[in-house]
Amino acid sequence: MGASTKGADMPEIAEALSRMEGMLPAVGTERVALDKAAGRVCAESLAARLDAPPFAVAAMDGYALRWADAGAPLRCLGTARAGDPLGGPVSPGTCLRIFTGAPVPPGADTVVVQELAEAAGDRVRILPGAEPHRHIRAAGDNLRTGAPILRPGTRLTARHVGLLAAAGHAEVAVHRRPRVAILSTGNELSERFAVDRGAQILDANRPALKALVQAWGGVPRDLGIVPDEPDALSSALARVLDAGDIDLLVTSGGASVGDFDLVCPTLAALGFAPAFRKVRMRPGKATLFGQFGGLPVLGLPGNAVAALVSALVFLRPALSLLAGTGRAALPEERAILATPLPATGPRTTFLRGRLDRGPAGGAVFAVLADQDNAMLSGLAEADALVLRPADAPPAAAGEPVSIIRFDRAPGF
């Protein structure tokens, strides 16, 4: 997917993504409690507010003592459990029965595990095999006050939330979820099949795109279906701009050059500044991106497979840029072809297929026979795309290829 200088009006994928990058600044921030932070993107540098643990604690059940006294029977002073207040010091010739997580008393430098100690009344004898200076977690072993723990741009997981809690943070600044308006165009489209409406196609693109936006960290806003009429489309686009609360507009359909493909001319009449109007890829050539009135617009093809492949290539990184994580790369990896492939022609080509595991344990990719760009059934059956460079020669079965596994782009 290397950048190309040929066809400035129809860039390669990498060049198109590069043009998008400067037009998608990260959205604003908000503070959320830790129980709302998972999946959000951290927007601040954070440091530990305290030592963790805040005091030395026992790492095992056993006896806390001074190792210098371990050669003779010791008098047990009592018991310390997790949550007990810090007691008095261990003096020479004494020990303390202690449990995991309990504060280690002053003076003790060793916890001997209970299996290596023998108790009789209040006397404890240390058995052979015990080792000095073991089984104590020193104060600050996990975290030191002021130590950096998180950087901006980190997508927060349960691990990060736990770390924040251990470091003394009850809330965190995160980037607001990008708000994405989704619009379908086409006289033929319908939300529900009606017998008396004549020829119609149920709109699959908006439901699928809303699902992708949500899975990839955004908040979808459904703008419905707009007919192929310039005034209707112009009015819908103007309403989005006037609302002023959308971070990205995504359209599907009407982005090609047919008589009723009105997205490009309607946007142009509204002052649209394009970054690109086509992309050197298949499917997905009729993908456009730019801005009007400061609002970024991603126009996707109308064919369902082309729309979703383009969403994987362009919408996913657009959302990651808006969310503050930087541009998400396509999750490429290598596989071996199970079936031969023809030459690709002048565009980067994505073909749907199934993955299996080969005799050596590696991934084996078999291309599906039906590659029709309007047939979602084949995309739903597939579990990966093979990515073929422009002008690639035929590939024989057994050759290595680049693939994009759907489970590496959750939600697709």
N, C-alpha and C positions, 0 to 999 in steps of 0.2 A: 504493500500500500504506500510505496514511496511517493513523494510529491513529484509532480510533472509540470513543466512549463508549457506543454503543448495544450492548445484549446483553452485559452484564458477564459472563454465564456462557458466552458464546461470542465471545471477543475477535477483533478483526481481527488479521492476521498481525503487524503492527508492534507492537501492544500485547502479543501473546503472546510475541514475542521479547524485549520489554523485561522482562516478568515472569520469563523464564528467566534473564536476564543475571546478576542478583544471586545466583542459586542455583548458579552454575557457576564457582567460583573456580579459578584456575590451579593445576595439580597441582605437586608438588614438583620439585626440580631434581637434576641429577647432572652430573658432569664427564665429558666424552668427549674422546678424541683427535681431531685434525682429520680423520683419515680416516674417522671415524664421525659427523661433524658435519653433513654435507649433508642438508638436509631437516628438521633439527631447529630448535627455536626458542630463540634466544639468551635467557639469563636474567640477564645481567649487562651493566653498562656497561663497555666496553673501550677502552683507549687504546694507542697505539703504545709499544712498549718500547724502541725504538731509532730512529735516523734511517735512512731508506731513500731513496736509497742511503746507506751509512754514510760514503762519501767521494765526491769528485767523480769522475765516470766519463765516458769518451768516448761520445758518442751516435752517432758515425760512424767508419768507418775513415779514417785520414788521418795528419796530423802535428800534434802538440801543440807549441805555441810561444808566445812572447810577441808579441802583435800589433805592438808597437813595433819589432820586429826584422824584420817581414815584407817590408820593401823591399829587402833584400839577401840573397844566398845564405846559407843556414844550414848549420851542421855538424850532421849527424844523430848523436846519441849512442847510438842503439841502438833496440830494439823493446820495446814493452809490450803484453802480451796480457791478455785477461780472466783473472783468477785469479792474475796475477803480483803479488808484493808491491810496495808503494809504493817507488819508487826515489828517487834523488836529484833535486834541483831542476834545472829548465831554466835555464841561465845565459844572459846576453846573447849573441846570435849563434848559439844552438844550437836544436835541435828534437829531437823524439822520434817515431819511427814508432810509431803507436798504433792499436789495433783496438777495435771497439765493446765496451764493458763494461770495458775496462782502466782502472785508476786513473790519473787525470791527474796528472802530476808537479807538485810545488810550483813556483810561478812562472809556469806556463803559464796563459794566459787565453783561448786560442783553440785549437780543432781545425779545421784546414783539411782539407777532404775530399780524398782522394787524386786525384780527377779534376782538382783545381785546384792540383796541385803537380807539379813535374818533378824527378826524382831522377837524379843522375849521380855514381856512387860514393857518397861520404859527404856529398855536397853536395846541398841541396834548394833549389829556387827556387820561390817562390810566384807563381802565375799570376794575371793579371787576372780579376776576378770573385769572388775570395775576400773574405769579410766578417769583420769583427772580432767577437770574443766570441761565437762560434757553436759549436754542436755539443758543448757540455759540460753534463752534468746535474750540478748542484751537490749537495753532500751535503744530504740532507733534502728534496730536490725532491718526492719522492713522499710521504714521511711524516716528520713531526717527532716526536721523543720527547715523549710526553705528549699528543699530539693525539688527540681522540676519534675512534674508528673504527666502533664499533657500539653500538647501543642495545638494551636489553631489548625483546623482542617481535619482533625481526627473524627471519624464517624464513631460515635460512642456505642459500645457493646456492654453487655452485663459485666465484663471484666473491668471496663473503665469506670462504670458506675460504682462497682465495689471499691475500686481504688480511690475514687473521689470521697466516698463515705469514710474509708479508713484514714484518709488524709485530712478529715475535718471539714469537708465541704458539704453543705446541704442543698446547694443549687449551683447552676452553671450557666454561663452565657452560651447560647447556641444560635446558629443561623436560622432564621425563620424558614419554614417550609416554602419552597417556591410555589407560587400560585399560577396554574397553567390553565388557560381557557382552550377548549377543544371544540372545533367547528367542522361539520361535514357539509360538502356542497354537492348538489346534483338533484335534478328534477325526478330522477328515477328512484331516489332513496326514500325509504319509509322506516319508521320505528316499529310498526306492527303491520302485519299483513292484513289487508282488507280486500275482500272479494270484489267489491264494487269500484276499486280504484284503478283497475286496468294493470298495465305492465308496471312492476315495481320490484325493487331489490331491497331487502332488509339491510339496514346500515350496521355492519359489523365493526367498522373502523373506530367509531367513537367509543363503544364499550371496551374494545381492546385497548385503545390509547388511554382511556381513563384508568384502566387496570394497571397499565405500565407506569403512568405518572405516579399513581399511589404506591406501587411496589418500589419505585426508584426515588421515593422520598418527597414527592411533590403533593400538592393539593389540587385535584382536578376540578374544573368548573365547566359544566356541560352547557354549550351554547346552542345545541340542537342542530337541525338540518336547515340549510339555506338553499333555496332553489337557484337554478342557473339564470338569474335575472340581475343585471348590473345594479339596479337601485336597491334590491333586497340585500345583495352582498355588501354594497357600499354602506348601507345603513347599519348592518350588523357589525362591520369592522369599525365604523365610527363609534358605535355604542361601547365597544370594548375599550377603545382608546379613551373615551370620555369617562369611563368608570374609574380609571386611574389606579386600580388595585390589582392589576394583572402583571406578572413578571414575564410571561411568555405566552404567545398565541400560537396554537398549532392548528393548522387546517389540513383536511384531507380531501383530495379530489380537485379538479379544476386548475391544476398547476401545469398542464401540458400546453400545447399550442393549437388545439382544435377550436372550432368556431364557438363552442360553448364552454371553453376553459377560460373562466373569467377572473381567476384569482390574480394572475399577474397584471392584466390591464387595470383592474379595479384598485389594486394596491398602488400601482404607478400613479393613478389619478389622485390618490391620497398622499402622495409625496414619498412613496416607498423608496428606500435606498438599499439596493440589493448587494449582498456579498457574493451570491451566485444564484443563478436561476435553473441550472441543471448540474448534475454530477456525473462524472464518467464511471458509472456503476450499473450493474444489471442484477436483479431488478432495482428500481429506485432512481432511474435517470431523472424523472420529473420531480426532483426535490429542490426546493428553493429556500433561501434564508436571507434575512435582512432586517431592516427596521423601518417603521413609520411612526412619526411622533415620539420617537424614543422607545417604542415598544418592539422588542425582538419578535420576529415572526418566522416560524418554521413551517413551510408548506410541504406536505407529503403527498405522494401519488394517491389516486383513488383506488386502484387495485389493492385488495386487502393484503396480499403477501408482500407486494412492493412497499406498501405503507408501513408494515411492521418491520420489515428488514431495514428500511430507512430509519425507523424509530430506534432500532437497536444501534445503528451506526451514528445517528445524529441526536436524537432526543435524549438518550441516556447520557452522553457527555454534556449536553446542554444543561440538563438538570444537575449534574455533578458540579459544573461550573457555577451555576446559580446558588447551589447549596454551600459553596465555599471549599470543596474538597479538591479542586483542580479537575482537569479534564480526564474523565474515565476512559481508559484504553479498551479497545475490543479485546475480550479474553481469548486470545489466540493460543493454540497449542498444536502439537503435531500428531498426525495419525497416518496409518497406511491405507491406501486405497484397496477396497475389495473389488471395485468395478472400474473399468477404464473411463476416461473423461475426454471429451473432444477439446480442440483448441478453443480459446475463449473469445477471440475477436478483440476489438479496441477498448473494451470496458472491463474493469474489475468485476468479477462475476461471483455471485453467491448461489450455491446449489444446495437444496435440502437433502438430507439423508439420515440414515440410521447408524448408530454406533454399536459395535460389538467388541469383544475382547479377543485378541488373537492368541495363538498358541504360546507366544512368549510373554503374554500379559499386557501388551500394548493395545492402544485403541485402533480399531479397524473401521473405516468409514465406507458405507455402501450408499451410493446416490439413488434417490427415489426416481422411479420412471417418469412420474408426472411432475413437471416443473412449471405448470401454468401459474402465472402471477396473480390470478384471481381466486385460486382454489385454496381456501384455508384448511381444508381437510388434510392436504399434504403437509402443510406446515405444522398442524397439530400432531400428525403422525411422526414427524421428524423429531430428532433430539439434538441435531447439530446442523451447521452450515459448513460447507467447504468453501474456502476463500481462494479464488484463483486470480492471479494478477492479469492485467490487461495483456493481450498478445501472447499469452502462454501457449506453448505447443501442446499437442495431445499428451495425456498422461496415462501410462499403463497401470493395470492392477499391480499392486505391490510397491508402487512408488510412494514416497512420503509427501504429504500435503499439509497445509495449514487449515485447521478447523476452528469453529467457534461453537463450543458446547453451550447449550441453553441453560444448563444447571450452573454455569459459571456467571450467568447474568440473571440472577434470581428475579422471578416475575415474568420473564419472557415466555 
